[in-house]
Amino acid sequence: MKSVSAEVHRVEPSSGANSQTSQPESGPLTGAQIVVRCLQEEGVKHVFGYPGGAVLYIYDEIFQQDAFQHILVRHEQAAVHAADAYARSSHNVGVALVTSGPGVTNAVTGIATAYMDSIPVVILTGQVPTHAIGQDAFQECDTVGITRPCVKHNILVKDVRDLAPAIAKAFYIARSGRPGPVLVDIPKDVTVAKCAFEYPRNPSLRSYNPVLKGHMGQIKKAVQLLLSAERPMIYTGGGVILANASELLARLVERLDAPCTNTLMGLGGLRASDRRFVGMPGMHGTYEANMAMQHCDVLLAVGTRFDDRVIGNPTHFAQNPRKIIHVDIDPSSISKRVKVDVPIVGDVKEVLVELLAQLEAARPAQAAASTQAWWGQIQQWRARDCLKYEMTDRVIKPQYVIQKLWEVTRGDAFVTSDVGQHQMWAAQYYPFEKPRRWINSGGLGTMGVGLPYAMGVQMANPGAEVAVVTGEASIQMCIQELSTCKQYRLTPKIVNLNNRYLGMVRQWQQIDYGGRYSESYVDALPDFVKLAESYGHVGMRIERPADVEPALREAFTRQKDRLVFIDFITDQTENVWPMVRAGKGLTEMLLGSEDL
């Protein structure tokens, strides 16, 4: 993703024809009051944050308003994660507020996580007074410099008159084009200074004009390729979710009668129950998805970026001849890792609308070639049943827990995930029927996101069922947020797949490092039941397969108004299959331990 410039010391009010401002206040406002008014103007309902000296004037103004609710997290990283999930699970920009110095540095992991997955978040950070910047003042850090590599844009405001235009532009940049996090750094003296308040309604930047409409000539080329394809394949990612284009994707898949695969970030983009959905592709994707990706003759990639976990070895991926059409709003993502034949830069929704119009207007003689033989081949690949596993009544299989979670929630829950084996099992065994229900860290792979993600989801979707799929290592990275959940009466159900290992690390060490399990065994684990209870929540420890479903039903029915931490003691030896090892191609999958 390209960043939009770097540091802006003075942000001039927009003067474009489409730029409007709110009516000025009757008297001047302080910078702190302006921050609050800006959030109100943007319709913000929730802000996740943690106070500190540099932002106390802002917090004082928050105390005196009731237009939005502030959620006090227990760590700044969790503030950004929660704001991130708030955005992922809704159509809104997430907002986080942290103080200077360590407040900022604690938040960087959350910012980088949102950046990698293109999530619209505005982060407001405190800074030491302008006269102290560069003097190694108490709790000072170079916020603009530190965050430059992991934001879409950042702004250091040095004049109170620039504050409202800066925040307006932050929201505009965060949500437009390829979304991403935008940071506004506000020195403490700016929050005290006064000026008249006018809020730009439609800010514009001459140097930032995302292309929304796809080039018609390129769209027509894509249509001709798709109509002539005998083995078409549709490969989609998080761009479909972010563009709210799931319904259009379903129409396209039906029109082409083509198999469709959704990446980890794109799950729910097409209903999992659609017969044309072939599962997730990539390192832990299905056999049929990977084989179809490799053997198709026309590949339509929509809102995705051909990352290393999806295509494996690029040289291996390129060895089979195929025509590739790539639709993405970010031109820097096209032909970045894989050379494409028909690039289409534009908003996914806008492009799909036009693509469908062109396809549906085609004469019968130009209808897509029969895909019957292609589907026959795909059915043979499906028959391998690559997600099968051996069930036992002696030890809990993690896959079984996820399948029962799907049954108990009727497949309608929001599922947040930490990172590791449990993340992959959730992606494989919880079929998502709707977009924005699967909330996980795909690009950065951040352990610890699951619980703060659940907080953001519940704030954005009050009353919804939320399940946190996690592991005994990941959950401890932000476990202090159990306190936040208690304070705000948040009630996610924590599904802890506890195998007493850093599971994915152990799996790689088994397969690629000769079984040398260096520092992957997690000794001295806490009693999670007692830990949950100490925060005022409900804890359960489940050790027998027969107790899995009853425990989940207890959590989601009788204890629906409580946070329930279910510690499932699972098979320590279970691995995630299929698996494409590092450096291998999509067709070189391991389907089980027998392939080692």
ABEGO torsion letter per residue (X at the ends): XBBBEBBBABBBBBABAABBBBBBBABBBBAAAAAAAAAAAAGBABBBBBBBAAAAAAAAAAAABAABBBBBBABAAAAAAAAAAAAAABABBBBBBBBBEAAAAAAAAAAAAAAAAGBBBBBBBBBBBAAABGAGBBGBBBAAAAAAAABABBBBBABAAAAAAAAAAAAAAAABEBBEBBBBBBBAAAAABBBBBBBBABBBBAABBBBABBBAAAAAAAAAAAAABABBBBBBBAAAAAAGAAAAAAAAAAAAGBBBBBBAAABGABBAABAABAEBBEAABBAAAAAAAAABABBBBBGBAGBAAAAEBAAAAAABBBBBBBBBABAAABGAABBBABBBBEBAAAAAAAAAAAAAABBAAABBBBAAAAAAAAAAAAAAGAABBBBBAABBBAAAAAAAAAAAAGGABBBBBBBEAAAAAAAAABBBABBGABBBBAAAGBBGAAAAAAAAAAAABBGBBBBBBBBAAAAAAAAAAAAAAAAAGBABBBBBBBAGBBAAAAAAAAAAAGGBBBGABBBGBBBAAAAAAAAGBBBBBBABAAAAAAAAAAAABAAAABBBBBBBBBBAABBBOBBBBBGBBAAABBAEAAAX
